[in-house]
Amino acid sequence: MILVRVSDNLIKISGHANYSDGNDIVCASVSSIMYTTVNAIMSFDKDAIIYEDNNDVVTIKNIKKDEITNKLIDNMINLFDNLKNDYPKNINIIEED
Protein backbone atom coordinates (compact mmCIF):
# COMPACT_ATOMS: atom_id res chain seq x y z
CA MET A 1 0.00 0.00 0.00
CA ILE A 2 1.16 3.52 -0.75
CA LEU A 3 1.13 5.68 2.34
CA VAL A 4 0.91 9.46 2.06
CA ARG A 5 1.66 11.21 5.35
CA VAL A 6 0.64 14.86 5.43
CA SER A 7 1.54 17.37 8.13
CA ASP A 8 1.60 21.15 8.23
CA ASN A 9 4.64 21.60 6.00
CA LEU A 10 5.75 18.06 5.15
CA ILE A 11 4.50 15.31 2.86
CA LYS A 12 6.03 11.83 2.84
CA ILE A 13 5.09 9.26 0.24
CA SER A 14 6.20 5.66 0.70
CA GLY A 15 5.31 2.10 -0.20
CA HIS A 16 4.02 0.37 -3.27
CA ALA A 17 0.39 0.03 -4.31
CA ASN A 18 0.65 -3.63 -5.35
CA TYR A 19 -2.33 -3.11 -7.63
CA SER A 20 -1.01 -5.23 -10.48
CA ASP A 21 2.38 -6.74 -11.40
CA GLY A 22 3.88 -4.94 -14.37
CA ASN A 23 0.89 -2.66 -14.87
CA ASP A 24 0.40 -0.80 -11.60
CA ILE A 25 -1.83 2.11 -12.55
CA VAL A 26 -2.07 3.28 -8.93
CA CYS A 27 1.71 3.64 -8.53
CA ALA A 28 1.93 5.28 -11.93
CA SER A 29 -0.83 7.72 -10.97
CA VAL A 30 0.80 8.64 -7.65
CA SER A 31 4.16 9.17 -9.36
CA SER A 32 2.62 11.26 -12.11
CA ILE A 33 0.68 13.45 -9.67
CA MET A 34 3.71 13.91 -7.41
CA TYR A 35 6.25 14.66 -10.17
CA THR A 36 3.88 17.03 -11.96
CA THR A 37 3.27 18.95 -8.73
CA VAL A 38 6.95 19.12 -7.78
CA ASN A 39 7.93 20.28 -11.27
CA ALA A 40 5.19 22.92 -11.30
CA ILE A 41 6.23 24.30 -7.92
CA MET A 42 9.89 24.37 -8.91
CA SER A 43 9.08 26.13 -12.19
CA PHE A 44 7.60 29.01 -10.16
CA ASP A 45 10.20 29.04 -7.39
CA LYS A 46 12.88 26.37 -7.03
CA ASP A 47 13.44 27.47 -3.42
CA ALA A 48 9.79 27.06 -2.33
CA ILE A 49 10.20 23.39 -1.41
CA ILE A 50 12.84 20.88 -0.44
CA TYR A 51 12.31 17.69 -2.41
CA GLU A 52 14.06 14.39 -1.71
CA ASP A 53 13.59 11.00 -3.38
CA ASN A 54 15.66 8.17 -1.93
CA ASN A 55 13.75 5.46 -3.91
CA ASP A 56 11.94 4.31 -0.74
CA VAL A 57 10.44 7.57 0.49
CA VAL A 58 9.67 10.83 -1.28
CA THR A 59 9.72 13.86 1.01
CA ILE A 60 8.37 17.27 0.07
CA LYS A 61 8.90 20.06 2.57
CA ASN A 62 7.02 23.32 1.98
CA ILE A 63 9.49 26.05 2.92
CA LYS A 64 7.82 29.26 1.78
CA LYS A 65 4.13 28.38 2.08
CA ASP A 66 3.19 30.98 -0.53
CA GLU A 67 -0.18 30.99 -2.30
CA ILE A 68 0.92 29.18 -5.46
CA THR A 69 2.85 26.48 -3.60
CA ASN A 70 0.01 25.92 -1.15
CA LYS A 71 -2.55 25.61 -3.96
CA LEU A 72 -0.42 23.15 -5.89
CA ILE A 73 0.21 21.02 -2.80
CA ASP A 74 -3.48 21.12 -1.85
CA ASN A 75 -4.35 20.04 -5.38
CA MET A 76 -1.86 17.16 -5.16
CA ILE A 77 -3.38 15.96 -1.88
CA ASN A 78 -6.90 16.25 -3.33
CA LEU A 79 -5.85 14.15 -6.33
CA PHE A 80 -4.35 11.54 -3.98
CA ASP A 81 -7.62 11.58 -2.03
CA ASN A 82 -9.61 10.97 -5.23
CA LEU A 83 -7.30 8.08 -6.04
CA LYS A 84 -7.76 6.71 -2.52
CA ASN A 85 -11.54 6.74 -3.01
CA ASP A 86 -11.16 4.65 -6.16
CA TYR A 87 -8.43 2.33 -4.83
CA PRO A 88 -8.80 2.15 -1.01
CA LYS A 89 -6.77 -1.07 -0.78
CA ASN A 90 -3.80 0.50 -2.54
CA ILE A 91 -3.35 4.02 -1.18
CA ASN A 92 -3.96 5.64 2.18
CA ILE A 93 -3.57 9.22 3.39
CA ILE A 94 -2.76 10.00 7.00
CA GLU A 95 -2.99 13.57 8.28
CA GLU A 96 -0.59 14.16 11.13
CA ASP A 97 -0.24 17.04 13.56
N, C-alpha and C positions, 0 to 999 in steps of 0.2 A: 504494500500500500504506500502511496505517496503521502507524505505528511507535510503540510504547510503550517508552520508556526508563525503567528503574527503577533507582534507586540507594538508598542508605541512607535518605535523608530527602526524596528528590525524584522526582517522576514527571513525564515530559514525553510528551505525546501529540501527534503531528503526522501530516500526510499525509491521503490520501483512499483509501478501500478500492477504488474503481473496480469494485465488484461488478456494478452494473447502473445504467445511466443512468435517473434519475428514480425509481428504486425500490431504493435502495442499503440493503438490510437490515443489512449489516455496519456501515456508518457510523451508521445509526440505532441499532443495538445498542450500539456503543461510546459514542455520545453519551448514550444513556439510562443506561447503567451509570455513566458518569462523573458526570453531573449528579445522579443519585440518590445516589451516594456523597458528593459534595461537599455536597449539601443536608442529608443525614443528619448528617454531621460538624458542619456549621455550626449545626444545630439543637441539638446537645449543647453545643458551645463554638465560637463564631464566631472565637475567637482560636487555635484548635488548628492551623489551616492557613493558608497564604497561597495564594490561588487567583488565577491570571491566565489570561485567555483573550484573545489578540490576533487571533483568527480564523485564524491559521496554526498556532499552537502553544498547547496548554493546559498550564500548569505548576501542579502541586500540590506545595507544600512542607509537610512535616509538621514543625511547630514544637514541639509539646508531646510527641509520641510517647507519649500515654497509652494505656491499654488499649482504650478504645472506639475511638479514632481508628485505632490500629494494626489492630484487628480489621476495621474497615470498609475500610481501605485494602487489607489482605490479601485480603478478600473481593472487592474490585474487581479486583485483579490475578488472582485465581483465575477470575473470570468472563471476563476478557480471555483468559486461557489456554484456557479451554473454547471460546471463540469462535475462537481461533487453531487449535485442533484441528479444528474444523469448516470453517474457511475459511483454510487455510494460505497461499493466494496473496494474501490481502487484509489480513492483520494479522500483525504480528510483534512479539515482546516481546524486548527486550535488557536483560539485567541487567548493570549497570555497577558498578564498585567506587568 
